[in-house]
Amino acid sequence: MCEKSSVSPSSVPVVAVVLAAGFGTRFDPDNPKQLVSVGGKEIVVWSIEAFEKNPRVTDIIVVVNAQVGDEVERLIDANGFGKVRAVIPGGAERSDSTQNALQMLADAGIPGEAKVLIHDAVRPFVEQHSINGCIDALDEFEAATVAVASTDTVLLTEDLGDRKVIRTVPDRPNTFRAQTPQAFRFATIRKAYAQADSDPDFHPTDDTRVVVDYLPDTPVAIVAGTETNLKITTLADIPVAENIAETISGPRTREEAKVRMHAVFADAFKQMRR
Amino acid sequence: MCEKSSVSPSSVPVVAVVLAAGFGTRFDPDNPKQLVSVGGKEIVVWSIEAFEKNPRVTDIIVVVNAQVGDEVERLIDANGFGKVRAVIPGGAERSDSTQNALQMLADAGIPGEAKVLIHDAVRPFVEQHSINGCIDALDEFEAATVAVASTDTVLLTEDLGDRKVIRTVPDRPNTFRAQTPQAFRFATIRKAYAQADSDPDFHPTDDTRVVVDYLPDTPVAIVAGTETNLKITTLADIPVAENIAETISGPRTREEAKVRMHAVFADAFKQMRR
Protein backbone atom coordinates (compact mmCIF):
# COMPACT_ATOMS: atom_id res chain seq x y z
CA MET A 1 0.00 0.00 0.00
CA CYS A 2 2.87 2.37 0.48
CA GLU A 3 5.11 2.06 -2.54
CA LYS A 4 3.50 4.94 -4.36
CA SER A 5 2.91 7.06 -1.33
CA SER A 6 6.13 8.72 -0.24
CA VAL A 7 6.34 12.45 -0.81
CA SER A 8 10.09 12.18 -1.30
CA PRO A 9 12.20 9.02 -1.53
CA SER A 10 13.77 9.64 1.87
CA SER A 11 10.56 10.26 3.77
CA VAL A 12 8.60 7.59 5.58
CA PRO A 13 4.93 6.78 5.06
CA VAL A 14 2.54 8.98 7.04
CA VAL A 15 -0.61 6.95 7.64
CA ALA A 16 -3.82 8.37 9.07
CA VAL A 17 -6.12 5.88 10.80
CA VAL A 18 -9.63 7.34 11.03
CA LEU A 19 -11.70 5.50 13.65
CA ALA A 20 -15.37 5.56 12.64
CA ALA A 21 -16.49 2.35 14.35
CA GLY A 22 -18.11 3.83 17.47
CA PHE A 23 -21.78 3.23 18.17
CA GLY A 24 -22.38 6.57 19.86
CA THR A 25 -24.59 5.32 22.67
CA ARG A 26 -24.87 8.85 24.07
CA PHE A 27 -26.05 10.10 20.66
CA ASP A 28 -29.09 8.81 18.77
CA PRO A 29 -28.59 5.04 18.27
CA ASP A 30 -30.63 5.05 15.04
CA ASN A 31 -28.72 7.98 13.60
CA PRO A 32 -24.97 7.26 13.74
CA LYS A 33 -23.12 10.47 14.55
CA GLN A 34 -20.37 9.74 12.02
CA LEU A 35 -22.96 10.18 9.26
CA VAL A 36 -24.71 13.31 10.55
CA SER A 37 -24.25 16.33 8.30
CA VAL A 38 -22.86 19.56 9.72
CA GLY A 39 -22.39 22.51 7.42
CA GLY A 40 -23.76 20.35 4.60
CA LYS A 41 -21.11 17.63 4.93
CA GLU A 42 -21.12 14.32 6.84
CA ILE A 43 -18.93 14.30 9.94
CA VAL A 44 -16.87 11.34 8.70
CA VAL A 45 -16.29 13.17 5.40
CA TRP A 46 -14.92 16.22 7.23
CA SER A 47 -12.52 13.95 9.15
CA ILE A 48 -11.23 11.96 6.20
CA GLU A 49 -10.93 15.12 4.10
CA ALA A 50 -8.67 16.75 6.72
CA PHE A 51 -6.06 14.06 6.05
CA GLU A 52 -6.82 13.68 2.33
CA LYS A 53 -5.97 17.32 1.73
CA ASN A 54 -2.78 17.34 3.83
CA PRO A 55 0.04 16.83 1.29
CA ARG A 56 2.27 15.12 3.86
CA VAL A 57 -0.24 12.35 4.65
CA THR A 58 0.41 9.46 2.27
CA ASP A 59 -2.23 6.87 3.16
CA ILE A 60 -5.54 6.67 5.01
CA ILE A 61 -7.18 3.67 6.68
CA VAL A 62 -10.80 4.02 7.78
CA VAL A 63 -12.16 1.74 10.51
CA VAL A 64 -15.95 1.21 10.51
CA ASN A 65 -18.69 -0.86 12.10
CA ALA A 66 -21.34 -2.88 10.27
CA GLN A 67 -23.97 -0.17 10.76
CA VAL A 68 -22.07 2.54 8.87
CA GLY A 69 -19.64 0.58 6.67
CA ASP A 70 -21.54 0.65 3.38
CA GLU A 71 -22.42 4.31 3.66
CA VAL A 72 -18.84 5.29 4.57
CA GLU A 73 -17.56 3.37 1.52
CA ARG A 74 -20.09 5.18 -0.66
CA LEU A 75 -19.06 8.57 0.74
CA ILE A 76 -15.36 7.85 0.16
CA ASP A 77 -16.13 7.01 -3.48
CA ALA A 78 -18.47 9.96 -3.91
CA ASN A 79 -15.86 12.37 -2.55
CA GLY A 80 -13.02 10.82 -4.52
CA PHE A 81 -10.75 10.32 -1.50
CA GLY A 82 -7.80 8.81 -3.36
CA LYS A 83 -5.57 8.21 -0.34
CA VAL A 84 -7.96 5.77 1.34
CA ARG A 85 -6.28 2.36 1.01
CA ALA A 86 -8.74 0.29 3.01
CA VAL A 87 -12.00 0.41 4.92
CA ILE A 88 -11.77 -2.25 7.60
CA PRO A 89 -14.06 -3.49 10.38
CA GLY A 90 -13.46 -2.30 13.93
CA GLY A 91 -13.88 -4.21 17.16
CA ALA A 92 -15.95 -4.09 20.31
CA GLU A 93 -13.81 -1.47 22.02
CA ARG A 94 -11.93 1.49 20.66
CA SER A 95 -8.61 -0.23 21.28
CA ASP A 96 -9.78 -3.26 19.27
CA SER A 97 -10.40 -0.95 16.33
CA THR A 98 -6.94 0.59 16.66
CA GLN A 99 -5.37 -2.85 16.87
CA ASN A 100 -7.23 -4.07 13.77
CA ALA A 101 -5.77 -1.14 11.88
CA LEU A 102 -2.27 -1.73 13.23
CA GLN A 103 -2.45 -5.42 12.29
CA MET A 104 -3.59 -4.50 8.79
CA LEU A 105 -0.63 -2.10 8.47
CA ALA A 106 1.75 -4.79 9.73
CA ASP A 107 0.35 -7.27 7.19
CA ALA A 108 0.87 -4.64 4.50
CA GLY A 109 4.51 -4.48 5.54
CA ILE A 110 4.83 -0.82 6.50
CA PRO A 111 8.16 0.00 8.12
CA GLY A 112 8.58 0.47 11.88
CA GLU A 113 9.58 4.09 11.38
CA ALA A 114 6.31 4.94 9.57
CA LYS A 115 4.32 7.71 11.22
CA VAL A 116 0.82 6.67 12.24
CA LEU A 117 -1.78 9.29 13.18
CA ILE A 118 -4.85 7.83 14.90
CA HIS A 119 -7.90 10.10 14.75
CA ASP A 120 -11.48 9.92 16.03
CA ALA A 121 -13.84 10.41 13.09
CA VAL A 122 -16.16 12.36 15.38
CA ARG A 123 -13.62 15.20 15.63
CA PRO A 124 -14.43 16.68 12.20
CA PHE A 125 -12.66 20.02 12.56
CA VAL A 126 -9.06 19.01 13.25
CA GLU A 127 -6.80 21.82 12.03
CA GLN A 128 -4.03 21.31 9.49
CA HIS A 129 -1.53 22.83 11.93
CA SER A 130 -2.34 20.08 14.44
CA ILE A 131 -1.86 17.35 11.83
CA ASN A 132 1.42 18.93 10.76
CA GLY A 133 2.40 19.35 14.40
CA CYS A 134 2.01 15.60 14.93
CA ILE A 135 4.07 14.75 11.86
CA ASP A 136 6.83 17.16 12.94
CA ALA A 137 6.82 16.03 16.58
CA LEU A 138 7.54 12.47 15.47
CA ASP A 139 10.91 13.63 14.11
CA GLU A 140 11.92 14.28 17.71
CA PHE A 141 9.64 11.96 19.71
CA GLU A 142 8.32 8.42 19.33
CA ALA A 143 4.83 9.55 20.32
CA ALA A 144 2.77 12.74 20.38
CA THR A 145 -0.81 13.76 20.98
CA VAL A 146 -2.90 16.78 20.13
CA ALA A 147 -4.25 18.41 23.29
CA VAL A 148 -5.54 21.75 24.55
CA ALA A 149 -4.61 23.45 27.78
CA SER A 150 -7.33 23.12 30.38
CA THR A 151 -9.00 26.41 31.20
CA ASP A 152 -10.56 24.89 34.31
CA THR A 153 -8.71 23.93 37.45
CA VAL A 154 -8.41 20.14 37.40
CA LEU A 155 -8.94 18.20 40.63
CA LEU A 156 -7.53 14.70 41.04
CA THR A 157 -9.65 12.69 43.43
CA GLU A 158 -9.66 9.45 45.37
CA ASP A 159 -12.42 7.54 47.10
CA LEU A 160 -12.99 8.07 50.81
CA GLY A 161 -15.82 5.76 51.78
CA ASP A 162 -18.62 6.58 49.36
CA ARG A 163 -17.32 10.11 48.69
CA LYS A 164 -14.79 11.47 46.26
CA VAL A 165 -12.23 13.71 47.96
CA ILE A 166 -9.44 15.71 46.41
CA ARG A 167 -6.04 14.06 46.34
CA THR A 168 -4.13 16.81 44.50
CA VAL A 169 -4.68 19.95 42.46
CA PRO A 170 -2.09 19.99 39.67
CA ASP A 171 -0.72 23.32 38.47
CA ARG A 172 -3.04 24.53 35.76
CA PRO A 173 -0.29 25.16 33.14
CA ASN A 174 0.47 21.44 33.31
CA THR A 175 -3.07 20.23 32.73
CA PHE A 176 -4.24 19.42 29.21
CA ARG A 177 -7.32 17.81 27.68
CA ALA A 178 -6.49 15.09 25.20
CA GLN A 179 -7.79 15.33 21.64
CA THR A 180 -6.81 13.47 18.49
CA PRO A 181 -4.89 12.76 16.31
CA GLN A 182 -2.57 10.79 18.54
CA ALA A 183 0.60 10.02 16.64
CA PHE A 184 3.23 7.33 16.94
CA ARG A 185 6.11 5.75 15.14
CA PHE A 186 4.60 2.45 14.00
CA ALA A 187 7.05 0.22 15.90
CA THR A 188 6.39 2.17 19.12
CA ILE A 189 2.61 1.85 19.14
CA ARG A 190 2.84 -1.82 18.13
CA LYS A 191 5.22 -2.52 21.00
CA ALA A 192 3.04 -0.65 23.48
CA TYR A 193 -0.06 -2.62 22.46
CA ALA A 194 1.86 -5.89 22.59
CA GLN A 195 2.79 -5.16 26.21
CA ALA A 196 -0.76 -4.08 27.06
CA ASP A 197 -2.16 -7.28 25.53
CA SER A 198 -0.31 -9.38 28.06
CA ASP A 199 -2.07 -7.51 30.88
CA PRO A 200 -5.58 -8.97 31.29
CA ASP A 201 -6.72 -6.03 33.44
CA PHE A 202 -5.99 -3.36 30.88
CA HIS A 203 -8.82 -1.82 28.87
CA PRO A 204 -7.29 1.26 27.24
CA THR A 205 -9.69 4.04 26.30
CA ASP A 206 -6.99 6.07 24.61
CA ASP A 207 -3.98 5.17 22.44
CA THR A 208 -1.64 7.64 24.13
CA ARG A 209 -2.31 6.01 27.45
CA VAL A 210 -1.06 2.67 26.15
CA VAL A 211 2.34 4.25 25.53
CA VAL A 212 2.34 6.22 28.80
CA ASP A 213 1.49 3.13 30.84
CA TYR A 214 3.41 0.39 29.02
CA LEU A 215 6.44 2.29 27.69
CA PRO A 216 6.96 4.69 30.60
CA ASP A 217 10.41 5.72 29.38
CA THR A 218 8.98 6.98 26.08
CA PRO A 219 8.09 10.67 26.37
CA VAL A 220 4.88 11.70 24.61
CA ALA A 221 4.93 15.24 23.21
CA ILE A 222 1.98 17.64 23.38
CA VAL A 223 0.93 19.17 20.03
CA ALA A 224 -1.31 22.25 20.11
CA GLY A 225 -4.96 21.54 19.42
CA THR A 226 -7.84 24.00 19.25
CA GLU A 227 -11.16 24.34 21.04
CA THR A 228 -12.83 23.86 17.65
CA ASN A 229 -11.40 20.32 17.41
CA LEU A 230 -14.32 19.16 19.50
CA LYS A 231 -15.52 15.59 19.85
CA ILE A 232 -19.14 15.18 18.86
CA THR A 233 -20.64 13.08 21.63
CA THR A 234 -24.24 14.14 22.16
CA LEU A 235 -26.93 15.86 20.09
CA ALA A 236 -26.25 19.04 22.07
CA ASP A 237 -22.86 19.25 20.32
CA ILE A 238 -24.46 19.62 16.89
CA PRO A 239 -25.37 23.35 17.09
CA VAL A 240 -21.84 24.11 18.28
CA ALA A 241 -20.49 22.07 15.37
CA GLU A 242 -22.75 23.96 12.94
CA ASN A 243 -21.31 27.24 14.20
CA ILE A 244 -17.77 26.00 13.67
CA ALA A 245 -18.60 24.63 10.21
CA GLU A 246 -20.09 27.99 9.29
CA THR A 247 -16.99 29.83 10.47
CA ILE A 248 -14.73 27.49 8.50
CA SER A 249 -16.84 27.54 5.35
CA GLY A 250 -17.25 31.30 5.37
CA PRO A 251 -20.47 33.26 5.46
CA ARG A 252 -23.40 32.15 3.37
CA THR A 253 -25.97 34.64 2.26
CA ARG A 254 -27.82 36.33 5.10
CA GLU A 255 -31.07 34.55 4.23
CA GLU A 256 -29.54 31.06 4.00
CA ALA A 257 -27.76 31.54 7.30
CA LYS A 258 -30.97 32.67 9.01
CA VAL A 259 -33.00 29.70 7.79
CA ARG A 260 -30.28 27.25 8.74
CA MET A 261 -29.79 28.75 12.18
CA HIS A 262 -33.49 28.49 12.87
CA ALA A 263 -33.57 24.84 11.98
CA VAL A 264 -30.44 24.03 13.96
CA PHE A 265 -31.45 25.82 17.11
CA ALA A 266 -35.02 24.62 16.95
CA ASP A 267 -33.60 21.09 17.02
CA ALA A 268 -31.27 21.96 19.85
CA PHE A 269 -34.09 23.41 21.91
CA LYS A 270 -36.20 20.34 21.30
CA GLN A 271 -33.34 18.22 22.65
CA MET A 272 -32.86 20.40 25.72
CA ARG A 273 -36.56 20.18 26.60
CA ARG A 274 -36.71 16.39 26.51
CA MET B 1 -24.43 40.37 61.48
CA CYS B 2 -25.49 36.88 62.44
CA GLU B 3 -27.72 37.18 65.47
CA LYS B 4 -30.90 37.19 63.42
CA SER B 5 -29.73 34.77 60.82
CA SER B 6 -29.84 31.21 62.15
CA VAL B 7 -32.57 29.02 60.76
CA SER B 8 -32.78 27.14 64.05
CA PRO B 9 -31.05 27.98 67.34
CA SER B 10 -28.72 25.00 67.08
CA SER B 11 -27.59 25.61 63.52
CA VAL B 12 -24.52 27.63 62.57
CA PRO B 13 -24.50 30.61 60.21
CA VAL B 14 -24.26 29.71 56.53
CA VAL B 15 -22.60 32.64 54.78
CA ALA B 16 -22.35 32.97 51.00
CA VAL B 17 -19.49 35.14 49.72
CA VAL B 18 -20.22 36.21 46.14
CA LEU B 19 -17.05 37.39 44.40
CA ALA B 20 -17.92 40.05 41.81
CA ALA B 21 -14.63 41.96 41.83
CA GLY B 22 -13.07 40.51 38.67
CA PHE B 23 -12.17 42.78 35.77
CA GLY B 24 -12.81 40.18 33.07
CA THR B 25 -9.83 40.99 30.88
CA ARG B 26 -10.84 38.24 28.45
CA PHE B 27 -14.32 39.76 28.16
CA ASP B 28 -15.11 43.31 27.06
CA PRO B 29 -13.25 45.67 29.45
CA ASP B 30 -15.84 48.41 28.99
CA ASN B 31 -18.73 46.08 29.64
CA PRO B 32 -18.15 44.22 32.94
CA LYS B 33 -19.40 40.68 32.59
CA GLN B 34 -20.98 40.66 36.06
CA LEU B 35 -23.47 43.25 34.80
CA VAL B 36 -24.32 41.70 31.43
CA SER B 37 -27.94 40.54 31.18
CA VAL B 38 -28.73 36.96 30.23
CA GLY B 39 -32.35 35.86 30.04
CA GLY B 40 -33.29 39.41 31.00
CA LYS B 41 -31.37 39.41 34.31
CA GLU B 42 -27.87 40.64 35.18
CA ILE B 43 -25.35 37.86 35.79
CA VAL B 44 -24.56 39.10 39.32
CA VAL B 45 -28.29 39.15 40.10
CA TRP B 46 -28.63 35.49 39.07
CA SER B 47 -25.72 34.59 41.36
CA ILE B 48 -26.87 36.49 44.44
CA GLU B 49 -30.44 35.28 43.94
CA ALA B 50 -29.31 31.63 43.99
CA PHE B 51 -28.19 32.10 47.61
CA GLU B 52 -30.95 34.56 48.57
CA LYS B 53 -33.61 32.00 47.73
CA ASN B 54 -31.91 29.07 49.49
CA PRO B 55 -33.60 28.90 52.91
CA ARG B 56 -30.48 27.43 54.56
CA VAL B 57 -28.23 30.36 53.58
CA THR B 58 -28.40 32.93 56.37
CA ASP B 59 -26.15 35.78 55.16
CA ILE B 60 -24.60 37.02 51.93
CA ILE B 61 -21.47 39.14 51.45
CA VAL B 62 -20.85 40.59 47.99
CA VAL B 63 -17.30 41.57 46.98
CA VAL B 64 -17.02 44.20 44.22
CA ASN B 65 -14.53 46.43 42.42
CA ALA B 66 -14.82 50.19 41.94
CA GLN B 67 -16.09 49.79 38.37
CA VAL B 68 -19.19 47.80 39.29
CA GLY B 69 -19.76 48.64 42.97
CA ASP B 70 -22.46 51.31 42.64
CA GLU B 71 -24.43 49.34 40.08
CA VAL B 72 -24.25 46.14 42.15
CA GLU B 73 -25.53 48.03 45.21
CA ARG B 74 -28.38 49.44 43.12
CA LEU B 75 -29.29 45.98 41.82
CA ILE B 76 -29.28 44.49 45.33
CA ASP B 77 -31.72 47.20 46.46
CA ALA B 78 -33.85 46.93 43.32
CA ASN B 79 -34.17 43.16 43.76
CA GLY B 80 -34.78 43.36 47.51
CA PHE B 81 -32.06 40.90 48.46
CA GLY B 82 -32.62 40.97 52.21
CA LYS B 83 -29.79 38.59 53.17
CA VAL B 84 -27.01 40.79 51.79
CA ARG B 85 -25.22 42.12 54.88
CA ALA B 86 -22.41 44.01 53.17
CA VAL B 87 -20.98 44.99 49.81
CA ILE B 88 -17.22 45.28 50.28
CA PRO B 89 -14.28 46.14 48.02
CA GLY B 90 -12.14 43.33 46.62
CA GLY B 91 -8.42 43.28 45.99
CA ALA B 92 -6.00 42.95 43.11
CA GLU B 93 -6.19 39.16 42.94
CA ARG B 94 -9.04 36.77 43.54
CA SER B 95 -7.46 35.59 46.78
CA ASP B 96 -7.27 39.19 48.04
CA SER B 97 -11.02 39.49 47.53
CA THR B 98 -11.63 36.25 49.42
CA GLN B 99 -9.39 37.41 52.23
CA ASN B 100 -11.15 40.78 52.48
CA ALA B 101 -14.41 38.92 52.95
CA LEU B 102 -12.93 36.54 55.53
CA GLN B 103 -11.48 39.46 57.50
CA MET B 104 -14.83 41.21 57.43
CA LEU B 105 -16.50 38.05 58.77
CA ALA B 106 -13.87 37.75 61.49
CA ASP B 107 -14.42 41.38 62.49
CA ALA B 108 -18.15 40.66 62.66
CA GLY B 109 -17.36 37.86 65.09
CA ILE B 110 -18.79 34.87 63.25
CA PRO B 111 -17.96 31.56 64.92
CA GLY B 112 -15.23 29.23 63.64
CA GLU B 113 -17.78 26.55 62.89
CA ALA B 114 -19.78 28.82 60.55
CA LYS B 115 -20.15 27.46 57.03
CA VAL B 116 -18.74 29.77 54.35
CA LEU B 117 -19.60 29.20 50.68
CA ILE B 118 -17.37 31.18 48.29
CA HIS B 119 -18.88 31.63 44.83
CA ASP B 120 -17.79 33.29 41.59
CA ALA B 121 -20.45 35.79 40.55
CA VAL B 122 -19.81 34.85 36.92
CA ARG B 123 -21.30 31.39 37.50
CA PRO B 124 -24.92 32.55 37.42
CA PHE B 125 -26.64 29.17 37.10
CA VAL B 126 -25.44 27.33 40.19
CA GLU B 127 -28.08 24.74 41.12
CA GLN B 128 -29.76 24.61 44.52
CA HIS B 129 -28.72 20.96 44.87
CA SER B 130 -25.07 22.03 44.61
CA ILE B 131 -25.50 24.73 47.27
CA ASN B 132 -27.29 22.23 49.52
CA GLY B 133 -24.61 19.64 48.75
CA CYS B 134 -21.94 22.03 50.06
CA ILE B 135 -23.86 22.80 53.23
CA ASP B 136 -24.42 19.08 53.88
CA ALA B 137 -20.83 18.08 53.06
CA LEU B 138 -19.57 20.46 55.76
CA ASP B 139 -21.32 18.33 58.40
CA GLU B 140 -18.84 15.59 57.57
CA PHE B 141 -15.85 17.51 56.12
CA GLU B 142 -14.04 20.76 56.89
CA ALA B 143 -13.97 21.69 53.19
CA ALA B 144 -15.86 20.84 50.01
CA THR B 145 -16.03 22.05 46.44
CA VAL B 146 -18.54 21.79 43.66
CA ALA B 147 -17.01 20.06 40.63
CA VAL B 148 -18.02 18.09 37.54
CA ALA B 149 -16.46 14.89 36.29
CA SER B 150 -14.19 15.52 33.31
CA THR B 151 -15.53 14.02 30.10
CA ASP B 152 -12.14 14.45 28.44
CA THR B 153 -9.04 12.45 29.24
CA VAL B 154 -6.79 14.73 31.30
CA LEU B 155 -3.05 14.75 30.63
CA LEU B 156 -0.61 15.95 33.26
CA THR B 157 2.50 17.38 31.67
CA GLU B 158 6.00 18.53 32.49
CA ASP B 159 8.50 20.59 30.54
CA LEU B 160 11.14 18.83 28.47
CA GLY B 161 13.26 21.55 26.95
CA ASP B 162 10.82 23.85 25.20
CA ARG B 163 8.17 21.13 24.82
CA LYS B 164 5.43 19.91 27.09
CA VAL B 165 5.46 16.12 27.44
CA ILE B 166 3.05 13.90 29.28
CA ARG B 167 4.00 12.96 32.81
CA THR B 168 0.92 10.91 33.70
CA VAL B 169 -2.60 10.21 32.52
CA PRO B 170 -4.84 9.95 35.59
CA ASP B 171 -7.80 7.57 35.53
CA ARG B 172 -10.70 9.49 34.10
CA PRO B 173 -13.15 8.66 36.95
CA ASN B 174 -10.78 10.50 39.28
CA THR B 175 -10.55 13.69 37.23
CA PHE B 176 -12.88 16.58 37.96
CA ARG B 177 -13.16 20.21 36.84
CA ALA B 178 -13.50 22.63 39.73
CA GLN B 179 -16.50 24.94 39.89
CA THR B 180 -17.91 27.04 42.72
CA PRO B 181 -19.20 27.37 45.38
CA GLN B 182 -16.21 26.17 47.35
CA ALA B 183 -17.23 25.66 50.95
CA PHE B 184 -15.35 25.65 54.23
CA ARG B 185 -15.81 25.78 57.96
CA PHE B 186 -14.77 29.34 58.72
CA ALA B 187 -11.88 28.40 61.04
CA THR B 188 -10.48 26.04 58.40
CA ILE B 189 -10.32 28.50 55.53
CA ARG B 190 -8.93 31.20 57.86
CA LYS B 191 -6.19 28.86 59.02
CA ALA B 192 -5.33 27.80 55.46
CA TYR B 193 -5.00 31.42 54.32
CA ALA B 194 -2.92 32.29 57.38
CA GLN B 195 -0.45 29.56 56.41
CA ALA B 196 -0.46 30.60 52.76
CA ASP B 197 0.23 34.22 53.73
CA SER B 198 3.53 33.27 55.28
CA ASP B 199 4.65 31.79 51.92
CA PRO B 200 5.80 34.64 49.66
CA ASP B 201 5.74 32.41 46.56
CA PHE B 202 2.11 31.48 46.80
CA HIS B 203 -0.46 33.14 44.55
CA PRO B 204 -3.59 31.03 44.92
CA THR B 205 -6.05 31.12 42.02
CA ASP B 206 -8.57 28.99 43.84
CA ASP B 207 -9.73 28.79 47.48
CA THR B 208 -9.84 25.00 47.56
CA ARG B 209 -6.22 24.86 46.57
CA VAL B 210 -5.24 26.87 49.65
CA VAL B 211 -6.65 24.10 51.84
CA VAL B 212 -5.22 21.29 49.69
CA ASP B 213 -1.73 22.82 49.74
CA TYR B 214 -1.52 24.28 53.25
CA LEU B 215 -3.69 21.86 55.23
CA PRO B 216 -2.81 18.63 53.43
CA ASP B 217 -4.39 16.48 56.13
CA THR B 218 -7.78 18.09 55.61
CA PRO B 219 -9.79 16.13 53.03
CA VAL B 220 -11.83 18.24 50.63
CA ALA B 221 -15.08 16.60 49.49
CA ILE B 222 -16.42 16.75 45.94
CA VAL B 223 -20.01 17.99 45.60
CA ALA B 224 -21.83 17.33 42.32
CA GLY B 225 -21.99 20.31 40.00
CA THR B 226 -23.62 20.54 36.60
CA GLU B 227 -22.43 21.48 33.11
CA THR B 228 -24.87 24.40 33.26
CA ASN B 229 -22.93 25.92 36.18
CA LEU B 230 -20.58 27.44 33.63
CA LYS B 231 -18.18 30.28 34.26
CA ILE B 232 -18.75 33.20 31.92
CA THR B 233 -15.28 34.15 30.71
CA THR B 234 -15.54 35.37 27.13
CA LEU B 235 -18.25 36.86 24.92
CA ALA B 236 -18.57 33.47 23.23
CA ASP B 237 -20.06 32.12 26.46
CA ILE B 238 -23.04 34.47 26.28
CA PRO B 239 -25.13 32.56 23.70
CA VAL B 240 -24.60 29.36 25.71
CA ALA B 241 -25.69 31.24 28.83
CA GLU B 242 -28.78 32.55 27.03
CA ASN B 243 -29.75 28.98 26.14
CA ILE B 244 -29.39 27.89 29.76
CA ALA B 245 -31.33 30.90 31.02
CA GLU B 246 -34.10 30.08 28.56
CA THR B 247 -34.23 26.46 29.72
CA ILE B 248 -34.37 27.54 33.37
CA SER B 249 -36.96 30.28 32.83
CA GLY B 250 -39.20 28.09 30.71
CA PRO B 251 -40.38 28.71 27.18
CA ARG B 252 -41.34 32.18 26.09
CA THR B 253 -43.77 32.69 23.27
CA ARG B 254 -42.52 31.37 19.95
CA GLU B 255 -42.17 34.90 18.54
CA GLU B 256 -40.23 36.30 21.51
CA ALA B 257 -37.87 33.35 21.46
CA LYS B 258 -37.24 33.75 17.73
CA VAL B 259 -36.42 37.43 17.99
CA ARG B 260 -34.15 36.89 20.96
CA MET B 261 -32.31 33.99 19.35
CA HIS B 262 -31.65 36.05 16.28
CA ALA B 263 -30.13 38.86 18.29
CA VAL B 264 -28.03 36.53 20.42
CA PHE B 265 -26.64 34.50 17.59
CA ALA B 266 -26.07 37.49 15.38
CA ASP B 267 -23.87 38.85 18.17
CA ALA B 268 -22.10 35.53 18.58
CA PHE B 269 -21.35 35.34 14.88
CA LYS B 270 -20.01 38.86 14.89
CA GLN B 271 -17.65 37.88 17.69
CA MET B 272 -16.49 34.73 15.90
CA ARG B 273 -15.67 36.69 12.77
CA ARG B 274 -13.48 39.24 14.51
Chai-1 contact restraints between the chains, C-beta under 6 A:
chainA,res_idxA,chainB,res_idxB,connection_type,confidence,min_distance_angstrom,max_distance_angstrom,comment,restraint_id
A,A147,B,L155,contact,1.0,0.0,6.0,A-B,restraint_1
A,D152,B,R177,contact,1.0,0.0,6.0,A-B,restraint_2
A,T153,B,A178,contact,1.0,0.0,6.0,A-B,restraint_3
A,T153,B,D206,contact,1.0,0.0,6.0,A-B,restraint_4
A,V154,B,V154,contact,1.0,0.0,6.0,A-B,restraint_5
A,L155,B,A147,contact,1.0,0.0,6.0,A-B,restraint_6
A,L155,B,F176,contact,1.0,0.0,6.0,A-B,restraint_7
A,L155,B,A178,contact,1.0,0.0,6.0,A-B,restraint_8
A,L156,B,P170,contact,1.0,0.0,6.0,A-B,restraint_9
A,L156,B,N174,contact,1.0,0.0,6.0,A-B,restraint_10
A,T157,B,N174,contact,1.0,0.0,6.0,A-B,restraint_11
A,T157,B,F176,contact,1.0,0.0,6.0,A-B,restraint_12
A,T157,B,I222,contact,1.0,0.0,6.0,A-B,restraint_13
A,L160,B,P219,contact,1.0,0.0,6.0,A-B,restraint_14
A,R163,B,A221,contact,1.0,0.0,6.0,A-B,restraint_15
A,K164,B,I222,contact,1.0,0.0,6.0,A-B,restraint_16
A,V165,B,P219,contact,1.0,0.0,6.0,A-B,restraint_17
A,V165,B,V220,contact,1.0,0.0,6.0,A-B,restraint_18
A,V165,B,A221,contact,1.0,0.0,6.0,A-B,restraint_19
A,I166,B,V212,contact,1.0,0.0,6.0,A-B,restraint_20
A,I166,B,V220,contact,1.0,0.0,6.0,A-B,restraint_21
A,V169,B,R209,contact,1.0,0.0,6.0,A-B,restraint_22
A,V169,B,V212,contact,1.0,0.0,6.0,A-B,restraint_23
A,P170,B,L156,contact,1.0,0.0,6.0,A-B,restraint_24
A,N174,B,L156,contact,1.0,0.0,6.0,A-B,restraint_25
A,N174,B,T157,contact,1.0,0.0,6.0,A-B,restraint_26
A,F176,B,L155,contact,1.0,0.0,6.0,A-B,restraint_27
A,F176,B,T157,contact,1.0,0.0,6.0,A-B,restraint_28
A,R177,B,D152,contact,1.0,0.0,6.0,A-B,restraint_29
A,A178,B,T153,contact,1.0,0.0,6.0,A-B,restraint_30
A,A178,B,L155,contact,1.0,0.0,6.0,A-B,restraint_31
A,D206,B,T153,contact,1.0,0.0,6.0,A-B,restraint_32
A,R209,B,V169,contact,1.0,0.0,6.0,A-B,restraint_33
A,V212,B,I166,contact,1.0,0.0,6.0,A-B,restraint_34
A,V212,B,V169,contact,1.0,0.0,6.0,A-B,restraint_35
A,P219,B,L160,contact,1.0,0.0,6.0,A-B,restraint_36
A,P219,B,V165,contact,1.0,0.0,6.0,A-B,restraint_37
A,V220,B,V165,contact,1.0,0.0,6.0,A-B,restraint_38
A,V220,B,I166,contact,1.0,0.0,6.0,A-B,restraint_39
A,A221,B,R163,contact,1.0,0.0,6.0,A-B,restraint_40
A,A221,B,V165,contact,1.0,0.0,6.0,A-B,restraint_41
A,I222,B,T157,contact,1.0,0.0,6.0,A-B,restraint_42
A,I222,B,K164,contact,1.0,0.0,6.0,A-B,restraint_43
A,T247,B,M272,contact,1.0,0.0,6.0,A-B,restraint_44
A,M261,B,F265,contact,1.0,0.0,6.0,A-B,restraint_45
A,F265,B,M261,contact,1.0,0.0,6.0,A-B,restraint_46
A,M272,B,T247,contact,1.0,0.0,6.0,A-B,restraint_47
